[in-house]
């Protein structure tokens, strides 16, 4: 049995039409096309893919590996069929009911295909999907010629997940006519002329066509295998060799290459950002927006034209081993697309990826300095840790360093911001908890056979023993939930925000190449659910999530997002509690904190704006439709624009942070704007102190003030252990 590599992950990301999401140097958007691509020829599975499928089947059906193995039979095959269609066409915009009925003869045969018979039927479905997308793109682009009538009382139902399959192509035409009509109307309301709208939308739909044209047989195989793995449980998944490498880079936050994040735009690969300190940035020869049109290896390797290439194929050429040379044929952004080229030579090196690394800020809250640590993911360089590298990169090491810096700046409390943090390394969740809690249990892990082990911190001492709060939302999952739950169970800090995702399972990465002693990456990796974790109080975050001590308005309900939305998620259960020390009991503090919080947000215009926007978003989501009547939509737009302008004026009047971009809806998608504008927007959002984060700092400051001034309350909240007396100093 392979040695487990303990990892815990968030819910599966939505399947992108272009395949797996990519790590730098590769952020994948897609180039536009000038014409509808030709009909796709049939994809066929390879011998390696059939071998990988058999290995995945062997692991998932073996109780030594899988936490909840299921037999691969006709019943499971039906589930695989359903999930495969959902993975390809979740909004039912491409297949017709006739197509789906034609597939049904295969739905009970996928189990045999995975076990060793031909997987060709699954690949045939994928090929037909590609052709159906090409047909829809052709229809959409052709419909741009005539324009639309916006005086009718028409609606576009944009959420079609629960809709019936269109009966035939004519019904799909009607659906897509509304789709295109909505895109046209949005640009029209933004003030664009008909000719500008046609040009923009033709490029947009061509972008979809090119994305499909660039799909490969390995994309079909990965999608099909994930329909199988996710039929076992929501968090088991298959990764192709390329996807596995990108995932591993994202976990260790490093790669060997030039240190540039790339993006496709208008058929050209452009430089989106340069990693500070990386070879590309240090060369001084490249800039954001520069276009890479050809790539050569070493001093003499041929220059390969990459115009119109799929982004991950370009990335594979640009990446390379430390110390090797790559030559780039570049059109500088200042020269325009038809401008002069420049040849740039760069020696590759190891590059640290900082975008997902922990970072810090300081907020002034009623005269108190509150430190903020934002942690996007629980990352770790596992290979460096195995080697015993003292400088191995990890979330815990980075947060410990940031806490030291905050202590040096004499902050009075720390808020750990885990919003949007979908998880990562189980070990990092345990070790990060140890920065705030002295030796003791952190999480309990129950394996398939029922054996329960306790993962805990055995390193004496802490990095921060002062006031602590953890900010979470519905997207905080897995490792985030382990950390937040442990802090809550110990009574070590306050949990603030929304109830978390509710994922309480542990995954292990299994390299399928190890089964075949393959030195080259051929078969990919399996992310397999091997255990369920439990809180140290015996409860579970599975389904339940971590319920905050002080709640903010809910953005998404449990039936809309979270573990509870999966039909095959593990049920919640309890086990025996693990003995642990109580640092505090915040129950007596919660009412006065809530009262202060309520009084403050009633006067906080930004928090009120956010709450209003959440309510509006929830109402629109519940409705699921949008009007296609121009007069009605223009009235809505005018109202929205008036609100935006009024808020901007109020920000200036009150001296509030106005660093976030505030612009009228331009009708464009994010990747249709300039790269520089995209990056500027992201940087502004990254550094912005939003009202929820600011309010969390004030809540923590309130707790410090209340405990400092009320000895009776302090005696109720903090036990006489000396472990948390600094709260009341």
N, C-alpha and C positions, 0 to 999 in steps of 0.2 A: 504494500500500500504506500502511495506517495506521501511524503511528509507534508502536512497541511501548511499552507501559507495563509494565516488568518487575515481575512479582509471582510469588511462589512460595507455594503453598498446601498445607495438609495434606490428608489424605484427606477426601472428601466427607462432610459431616455426615449422620447418619441423616435420612431424609425424615420430617418431622413431619406428622401427619395434618392439622394446622391450616394447613399451608403453610410458608412460609419462616420461619426464626427471625428475630426482630425486634430492632433495637437500641433503646436508650433514646432518646426516652422511650417505650419499648415493650418490656416483657418479656412474652412471650405465654404465659399459661396460659389455661385456658378456663372459661367460666362454666357453672354447672350448669343443667340444664333441668328443668322441672316435668312435661314430657310428651314422649313420643316424637315427633320431628318428622315432618311429612308426607312421603310419598314424593317424592323429588326429580324435578323435571321435567327434560327433556333439556337439557343444555348444548350450545351451538353455538359453533363457532369464528368469530372475527371476521375481517374483511378484513385488519386490521393483524396479527393473529396468523398468518394464512396468509402474509402478506408477510414477517414475521419468520422463519417457518420456511424460506422460500426463501432468505433472506439467510444463515441459519445453514448451510444446505446448501451454498451457494456458498462460504462461508469454509472449511468443514470438508473440502471436496473439492479445495481449492486448495493445492498444495504451497508457494505463496508465503506462506501463512499457517500452515498446520498442520504440525507436526513429523512426524506420522505419519498422513497423510490416508488415508482408506479410501473406496472407492466405495460410494455409497448404492445398493445393489442388493437383490435378494430375500434373499440370504444375510445381509446386515446387518439387514434388516428382521426376520428371525427373532430375532436378538439383541435388537433394540429391543423386540420383543414380550415376550421373557422378562424384560428389565429393567423394562419398564413394569408387568408384574404384580408383580414383586418390590418396586417402588416403592410400589405400592398395598397389597399384602397379603403382606408378606415372611414372616409367621408363619402364613399360610394359615388365617386365622380367619374370613374373610368369604366368599370365593368357594368354590364347590364344583367338583368335577371336571367336572360337567355344564356349569357356567358356562364354565370354561376351554376345554372342547372346543368350545363354541359360538363362542368367540372365534377359534379356530384358522383359520377361513376368512379372517381379516383379517391373520394374522401375516406373510404375504408381500406385503401391499399397503401397509404403512406407508411404504416408500420412495417410492412414487408419491404418497402423501398429502402427504408433506413437500415433494416437488418442486413441488407445485402443485395436485394433485387434492384432493378433499375429505378433511379430517381428521375428519369426523364419526364414523367408526368408533371412533377413539381417545376421543372425547368420550362416545360411547355406553357404552364400557367404564367410563369414569369415573362416569357417571351410575348405571350398574348397581351399581358399587362403593358409591356413596352409599346406594343403596336397600338393599343387602345389610347395610351397617353398621346402618342403621335397623332392619332385621329382627332382627339379632343383639341390639341394644340392647333391643328390645321383648321378646325371649325372656329376656334376662338379668333385666330388671326384673320380668317376670312370674314367674320362677323364685324370686324372693325371697319370695313369698307363703307357700310351704309349708315352707321350711327344709330341712335336710339330715340324713342319717344319717352320723355320723362314726365309726361302729364298724367299718366295712368296711375291708379291706386294699386301699385304692385309692391311685392315684398320679396326680399332675398333671404331664404332660410340658410344661414351660413353654417349652422351646426347640423350636419346630416348623419352623425354617427348612428342614431337610432332610426333613420329613415329607411324605407324599403328600397331595394335595388330598382333602378329605372327599368321599365319593362323592355325598352328597346332603344335604339340609337336616336329615334325621334324624341323620346322623352328626355334623354340625356342632352340633346340639342337645346331643349327648352330650359333645362337646368343651367347649362353653360351660358345660354343667352343672358340669364339673370346674373350669373357670375361676372361675365364681362361687362354687363350693364352697370353693375355696382362699381367695378374698377373705373369705368369711364366717368361715372357720376362723381366719384371722389376727386378725380383729377379736374373735372369741370368746375366743381365747387372751389377748388384751389386756384381757379383763375386761368387755367391753361386752355389754349385754343384747340380746336378739333384736330388740326394737323399735329400739334405737339402731343396730344393724347394718343393719336394713332401711332406715332413714332415710339412713345414710351411703352405703350402696351404691347406693341408688336415685338419690341425688344424683350419685354418681360416674359411673354409667352414663348418666345424663341429660346429664352433662358431655360425654361422647363424642358423644351425639346432637346436642347443640347445636353442637359443633365441626364436625360434618359438615354440619349445616344451614347453617352460615356459609360453607362453601366456595363458590368462585365459578368461572366459566369460566376465568379467568386461572390459577387453581390447577391446573386440568386441563391447560391448555396448558403450564405450566411443568414439571409432572411428566412429561408426554409428551416434551417437548423434552429433558429431562434423561435420559430413557431412550435417546434418540438420541445425545446428546453423550457420555454415559458408555459407549456402545458403541464409540466411537472410542478413548477411553482413560479411565482412572478419574478424571482431574482436569480434564477439559474439562466445562464446565457452562454452562447457560443461566440468566440471571436476568431476571425480569420487571422493568419499570420500578420498581416499588415495592421489590422485593428488591434491585435494584442500588443504589438510594438508601440503603437501610439498610446495605448492605455498605460503600458509600463512607464513610458516617458512622463506621462501626466502624473503618475504616482511618485516618481523620484524627482520631479521638477527639474529635470536636466536632460540634455541630449548632446550629441556631437554633430556640429554643423556650423553654420555661419551666424546664427543668432538673429534670424529675421522671421517675422510672422508674415505669411503670404496669403493672398486672397485673389480669387479670379474675378475679373470685372471686364465686361465688354471684350470677351475672347482673349484677354491678356492677363497674365499673372502679374500682380502688382505687389509691392512691398507695403504691408499694412502698418507694421511697427518694427523698430529695431530694438533688440534686447540690449539694455544698457550694459556696457562692458563686454559685449560679444564681439566677435571678429568683424561683423559687418559694420557695427557702430564705430568700432575703433579704427576701421580703415578710413573713415571720412569720405568714402567714395559713393555711398548709397544714401538715399533719402526716402522718406515716406512718400508713396505714390509713384516711385520709379517703376518702370515696366521691364520685366525680364522676358526676353523673346527667344533666347537660346542659352543652353548650358553645355559646358565642356568640362571634361575631367583632366586634371593634371596639366602638364605643359603642352601636350600634343594631342590629347583626345579630341575627336571630332566634335564640332559644335552641333548640338541637337536642337532643331527648331521646336519650341514648345508652344507655339501659338495655337490656341484652341484646345490644349491638352486638359485632361482632368487634373484637378489640383494635387491630389495625392501622388500622381505619377511625376509631376514636376518636383514635388517635395523630395521624392525618392532620389532624384538626380542631384538636388541641391545638398541634401544631407550627405554625411560621409564621416569617415574616421578622423579623429584628431590628428593634426599634422599633415593631412592631405590637402591638395589644392583644387579649387573649383574655379572655372572661368565663366563669367556671366556676361552675356550680350544684353546691355541695358539701354533703354530709352529714358533719359532723365525726365522727371515729371515736368520740369520747366520747359522742356523742348516740344511738348505736344506729341501726339501719337505718331505723326509723320516726321518728327524731328530727327536730329542726328543721333547716332548710336554711340555708346561708349563701352569699351571692354574693361571689365573689372575683375581682378584676380584676388581671391581671398583664401587664406590658409584656415582650414576648419579647426575648431577647438571645442572643448567642453563648454557648454553654455547652460547657465542657470536660468530657469524660467520663473520669473518673479511675479507674474500676473496672478497666480493662484497661491502665492505665499502669504503667510500671516503678515499683517501690517498694523501699525498703531496710530492713534490720534489722542488728543486731550480735549475734553469739554469742560468749560467752566459752568458749574451748576450751583447757583446761589452762593457764590464765593468759594466753592469747593472744587478742587481740580480732580476730575474723574478721568482715569485712563480708559481708553477703548482699544481692544484687540480684536481685529476682524480676522476670522479664520474661514476661508472659503472651502477648504477640504482638509481631511486628515491624511496628509501625504507622508511618504517615507521612502528613502532609497534603500530597499531591502538588500540589494546586492552589497552595497557598502557596509550595511550593518552586519551582514554575514561575515564580511572580511574583518570585522572589528575596527573599521575606520572610525577614528575618534571624531572626524569632521563629517560623518554621514548626515545628509540632509534629512530633516524630519520636522513635522509640525511642532512636536514637543520642544525640540532644541530651539527652533525659531521663536516660539512663544516665550520660553524661558529667557531668551536674550531680550525680547521686548519688555518683559516684566521687569528685568533689571534696569532697563533704560527708564521705565516709568517710575520705578522706585527712586532712581537718582533725581528725577524731576519732582519728587515728593507729592505724588498723587495720593488722594485720600481714599480712593476706591477704584475698582477695575470692573468694567463690563466686557464680557466675552461675547462678541456678536457672531452667532452661528446661523443667522438667517440665510437660507439658500444653501446651506452646507449639507450635501447629500450623503456624507459619510467618507469612507476610506478604510484606513488600517485599524483593526481592532486593538492592536498593540499600542498604537498612538492614542486611542481613546483612553486606555488604561493609564499610560504614562502621563498624558496631559492632566488627568485627574490628580495624579500624584504631585503635580506642581502646586496644588491647593489643599490637598489632604495628606496628612502624614500616613505612614504605613497602614495598610488595611485593604479589605476587599473592594473591588470596583464593580465587577459584573460577574454573574454566574452563567455558565455555559453548559447546556444540556445537549449531549450528542444523541445520535440515532438510537443507540442501545439503551438510552435512559441515564447513562452515567453523567453526573453533574460535577463539574470542576469550577473552581473559583479563580478568576483572574484578578490579581490585585497589585498594588504598589508596594514594593519591598524596599524602596529607597528612603531612608530616614530624611526628614526635613522637607521643607516646602519652599517654593520660589516666591509665593505671595500668601501672607497670612492675614491680610486685611480684608475690608469689606469687598464683597464679590456679588455680581449679578450675571446671569446668563440670558441673553436675548435670543429667542427662537421664533420660528414661524412654521407654517404648514410644510414647507420644503426642507426643514431641518430633519434629517433622517439618520438612521443607523448609528454610526459612531457619535454623531451629534446627540442622539438620544441617550446613548450610554453615558456620555459625559454629563449631560444635563440631569439625567435621572440620579446618577451617583451624587452630584452636588446637592440635589434636592433631598435624597435619602439621608445623607450625612447632616443635613441642616447647615451646610457650609455656605450657601449663598441663596439668593433669590432667583427664581425662574420667572422671566417676564416675556410676554408676547402672546403667541397663539399655541394651541395644542399642536404637537409635532406630527410628523407623517404617520408614525405607527408601524415602523419596520423593525422587527425583533429577531432577525435571522442573521446567521453568519455564513459567509461564502469563502470558498477556497479556490485558488487558481490552480488548475491542473494543466500542465504542458503536455499536449498529446504527442509531441515529438519524442518525449522520453519513453513512451511505450514502444516506439519503433527504433530507439537509439539513433534517431536522425539528427545529424549535426546541423543541417540546414532547416530553417523554418518551413515546414511543408503542411502540417496538419492543423495548426492553430491551437487555441487554448479554450478550456471549459471553465467557466465561473460557476461553481457548484455550491448549492446550499448544503452545509454539512452539520449545522447545529442551530439551536435557538438560544438566544440570550435572555437572561432574566435580571431584574433589578436586585440589588442586595437586600431589599425588603421582601423579596419573594414574588413580587408582581412582575408584570411584563409590559414592555412598550408595544408589543405586537398588537395591532389593531388600536390599542388604547392611546398610544403616543405618550408624551410627557405633558401633563396638564399644568399650565403655568400657575404660579402663586398669584400673580397679578396679570389679568388678561387684557389684551387689546382687541379691538373689533375683528371679527373673523373675516378673512378675505375669501376663503373657499370652504365650503361645507365638506364634511366627511364623505358624503355621497358623490362629491365632485372630484376630489383629489385626495390621495392617500392610500394606505394599505387596504382600507376597508372597501375600496372600489374594485379590488381584484376578486374574481369569483373562485379562485383556487388558493387564496392566501391561507396560511396556517391560522387556526383559531387562537384566541388568547387563553392563557392558563396561568396557574400559580404553582410555585414550589416553596420549599421551606426558606425562610429568611436566613441570611448569613450574618453572623455576629459582627457588629460594627459599632464604633463609637458615635454618639450624637454630639455634633458640634453646636447645634442650636435647634430651636423650635420657633419658626417664624410665625406660627399661627396667631399669637397675640398681637403681632405687629401688622398683620395684613389689613385690618380694618382702617386704622389710622393712615396707613400708606395709601389705601384706595381712596380715602376721603381727600387727602392732599392731591393725589393724582387727578381725581375728578375735578376738583376746584381749579387746578392749573390748566387742564386741557380745555375747560370751558372758556378760558381766556387766550389759549394758544391758537392763533388763527391757522397756522400751518397744520397742526394736528387735526383741527376741525376740517380743513380742506381735504386732508387725507381721508378722514372718516367719511366725508361726503362723497368723495370719489369712489371709495370702496362700496358704499351703498348703491351708487349709480352703476358701477361695474356689475355688481351682483344682480341688479334689476335687469340690465341688458342681457347678461348671460342667461338669466331665467327665461327671458323672452325668446332668444335664439334667432330673431329675425331683424332685418333692417329695411326701412322703407326705400323704395326706388323712385319715389315721387320727388322731383327736384324742389318744388316749393316747400314741401315738408322737411326735406333734408337741409335745405338752405336755412330754414328757420332754426333747425337744430344746430347747424354750424354757427350761425350768427350768435346764438345764445352761448355756445361753447367758447367762441372767440371773445365775446364780451366778458365772460368769466375769466378767461386767461389774461386779458388786458387789465382787468380790475385787480386781479391777484398780483400782477407785476407791479402795478402802481402801489398797492398796499405793501408789498415787500420793500419798495424804495422808501415809502413813508415811515415804515417801522424799522428801517435799517436791517432787514433780514438778508440772509445769504441769497444772492441771486446769481450764483455761479452756474447753476444748471441751465441748459439752453431752454428757452421758451419761445416757441415759434408756432405760427398757425399751421394747421394740417396742410402739408404740401402734396398729399396724395401719393407720395413715393414710398417704396419700401426702403429699409435701411441701406441695403447694398446698392441702391440706385443713386445714392448721394456720393459725393466725393469721399475718397478714403480718408483724407485729412479731417473732414467734417465728422465722419463716423468715429474716428479715434478721439477727436476732441470731445465729442458727446460722452464717450465711455470714460474718459479720464475725469471729466467733470462729475459724472455720477459716482465714480470710485472714491473721490475725495469729499463728496458732499455729505454733510451731517444732516440726515433726514430727521423729521420730527419724531419718529419712533425711537431712533437711537438717542436723540437729545433727551427725550422724555425718560428713557431708561436711566440715563445718567442722573437726572433729577430725582427719580425714584430711589436710586441707591443713595444719593445725597440725603434724601429725606430719612432713610433708614439710619444713616450715621447720626443725623441730628437728633432723631427721636431717642436713640439708645444712649446718646451722650448726655441727654438732659433729664432722662427719666430712669432713676435707679430701679424702681419697682418693675418697670417694663423690661429693663435690661436683665433683671434677675429671672424673669419669666422666659425670655427669648434665648439667653445665653447661659448654658450650664457653667458651673464653677470648675471648669477644666483648665482654664488658662489658655486654651487653644484659640479662642476667638475674642479674647478680651479687648483686642485692639479695636474692634467695632465700636466699643463704648469709650474709647479714649478721647 
